[in-house]
């Protein structure tokens, strides 16, 4: 939960804030390295993200999202960015 009291829901349409989820409205696919910033990234920052691993959003970072996983979600171990050091 953010300072503003919001709820971040990934992969599911919600009918009310944080609830009334339907399996028929869920995302089926893969997500990796989702981060959220409170500013627009510059072109050079986006280029750095495309060429490297480990940058974390200053509002929500991938490890924080993984810690809050709920529901029928299959988490797969991957070698994608394995061994990268996270920094902001």
C-alpha positions, -999 to +999 in steps of 0.1 A: +000+000+000+013+034-009+014+066+012-017+078-006-037+047+005-040+032-029-040-005-038-020-019-067-037-048-085-018-065-113-034-091-136-070-088-125-099-065-132-116-054-100-152-043-096-146-025-063-113-012-048-092-043-039-120-068-045-148-086-063-124-104-086-136-128-113-115-156-127-129-149-162-114-113-160-079-124-150-046-120-169-031-152-182+005-148-191+039-139-176+051-108-158+086-101-147+104-071-133+074-048-129+084-016-113+065+017-107+081+052-105+064+084-094+079+103-123+083+099-161+116+081-169+139+099-193+150+084-226+184+076-212+169+059-181+147+037-203+177+028-224+196+018-193+166-003-181+166-021-215+203-029-213+206-040-177+188-056-148+183-045-112+168-011-113+139-007-088+109+016-090+107+042-062+070+036-056+068-001-061+096-025-068+095-060-082+106-077-049+078-059-031+053-071-056+065-107-053+060-105-015+024-095-019+013-122-044-022-135-037-045-160-054-037-188-078-004-175-091+024-198-102+058-184-095+085-197-117+122-195-110+140-180-140+176-173-150+164-139-164+186-113-146+199-140-123+226-127-100+219-090-107+223-066-079+193-044-072+199-007-069+179+025-073 
